[in-house]
Amino acid sequence: MDLVLASASPRRREILQTAGIAFQVRPADVDESVEASETPEQYVERLAETKARAVWRAGEVTLGADTTVVVDGRILAKPEDAEEATAMLEMLSGRTHEVLTGYCLYDGSTARTGVERTLVRFLPLSAAEIAAYVASGEPFDKAGGYGVQGLASKFIDRIEGCYFNVVGLPAARIYGLLAEVGRDDGR
């Protein structure tokens, strides 16, 4: 059974490749708007399942995922401009926030879904540090406006939970789900 990643994320591709999991890529094009009264957990899980179902074809198992950063119950998606990226980093500075990844493994009949939660604590950041990071361009394609595996790694004081979840995909959790559908991928 072929595995198809329903994402264009280079970070998700890298996680699967590094883990030795064979897959193809078929990005899903779905509306990522938050629905009224939807919790952050419901939001990422719904998007993951929507993505997985959108690209599924017979004989395949599809993997959909969506990652977001949450501060005080507020979803921080990808910043659209420097002003928004700056505001996000100011919000994260010196605080602990949640990174949530919704995931769905879909085989045409069963959707195995869930949400992985990781806590991340940022060091206090100066205005100059924030400005330099925003000027690097790195914040703009990442939920919450930062990449834990990039230049922002120096801002991270502590991570509680799965590091790979913060990058974009909880590798061990996905590995376990693949075993449930009969994929061994190195077991």
MOMO-V918702 format. One record per pair of residues at least 24 apart in sequence whose ideal C-beta (glycine too) atoms are under 10 Angstrom apart, sorted by the first residue. I is the first residue (numbers start at 1). GAP is how many residues later the second one is. Records with the same first field share a line. If there is no record, write none. Layout:
I = GAP  GAP
This chain:
1 = 58  59  60  106  107  177  180  181  182
2 = 55  57  58  59  60  181
3 = 57  58  59  60  102  171  175  178  180  182
4 = 24  48  51  52  53  56  57  58  59  60  102
5 = 46  47  50  57  58  59  60  164
6 = 24  42  43  44  45  46  47  48  49  50  56  57  58  59  60  98  100
7 = 41  44  45  48  56  57  58  59  60  161  162
8 = 133
9 = 56  57  58  132  133  158  159  160
10 = 131  158
11 = 56  130  131  136  137  138  139  153  155  156  157  158
12 = 51  53  55  89  152  155  156  157  159  162
13 = 155  156
14 = 135  150  153  154  155
15 = 50  134  149  150  152  153  154  155  156  159
16 = 47  153  155  158  159  162  169
18 = 146  153
19 = 145  150  152  153  155  156  159  166  167
20 = 155  165  166
21 = 42  150  153  154  157  162  164  165
22 = 161  163  164
23 = 38  39  40  155  160  162
24 = 31  36  38
25 = 30
26 = 25  28  29  30  31  34  36
27 = 24  27  28
28 = 24  25  26  27  28  34  36  38
29 = 25  26
30 = 24  25  34  36
32 = 34  36  45  46
33 = 44
34 = 34  41  43
38 = 37
39 = 31  34  36  61  76
40 = 28  29  30  33  34  35  36  58  60  62  75  77
41 = 27  29  57  59  61  73  74  76
42 = 60  73
43 = 25  27  32  34  57  59  72
44 = 24  26  31  55  56  57  58  59  69  70  71  72  73  99
45 = 55  56  57  58  59  66  68  69  70
46 = 56  58  67
47 = 55  57
48 = 53  54  55  56  57  58  63  65  66  67
49 = 53  54  55  56  57  62  63  64
50 = 52  54
51 = 51  52  53  55
52 = 51  52  53  54  55  59  60  61
53 = 51  53  55  58
54 = 52
55 = 51
56 = 50  51  52  55
57 = 51
58 = 50
59 = 48  49
60 = 46  47  48
61 = 44  45  46  47  49  51  116  117  120  121  122
62 = 42  43  44  45  46  49
63 = 40  41  42  43  49  106  111  114  115
64 = 38  39  40  41  42  47  49
65 = 36  37  38  39  40  51  100  103  104  105  109
66 = 34  35  36  37  38  49  77  102
67 = 32  33  34  35  36  49  51  75  76  77  98  99  100  101  102  103
68 = 30  31  32  33  34  75  76
69 = 28  29  30  31  51  73  74  75  76  77  97
70 = 27  28  29  30  47  73  74
71 = 24  25  26  27  73
72 = 25  26
73 = 25
75 = 25  68  69
76 = 66  67  68  69  70
77 = 65  66  67  68
78 = 61  62  63  64  65  66  67
79 = 55  60  61  62  63  64  65  66  67
80 = 60
81 = 53  59
82 = 49  52  53  55  57  58  63
83 = 51
84 = 50  55  56  61
85 = 45  48  49  50  52  53  54  55  57  59  60  61
86 = 41  44  45  47  48  53  59
87 = 43  58
88 = 42  46  51  54  55  56  57  58
89 = 33  36  38  40  41  42  44  45  50  55  56  57  63  66
90 = 35  37  40  55
91 = 31  53  54
92 = 28  29  30  31  33  38  52  53  54  60  63
93 = 29  30  31  32  33  34  36  37  62
94 = 27  28  29  30  31  63
95 = 25  26  27  28  29  62
96 = 24  25  26  61  62  64
97 = 24  25  47
98 = 46  62  63
99 = 44  45  49  60  62  63  64  66  67  68  69
100 = 43  65
101 = 42  61  63  64  65  66  67  68  69  72  73
103 = 62  66  67  70  71  74
104 = 73
105 = 68  69  71  72  73  75  76  78
106 = 75
107 = 73  74  75
110 = 70  71
112 = 62  64  65  66  68  69
113 = 64
114 = 56  59  60  63
115 = 50  55  58
116 = 45  46  48  49  50  53  54  55  56  57  58
117 = 43  44  45  48  53
118 = 30  41  42  43  44  45  46  47  48  49  52
119 = 39  40  41  42  47
120 = 24  26  28  35  36  37  38  39  40  41  43  45  46
121 = 34  35  36  37  38  39
122 = 24  30  33  34  35  36
123 = 31  32  33  34  35
124 = 31  33
125 = 27  30
129 = 25  26
130 = 25
142 = 25  26
143 = 25
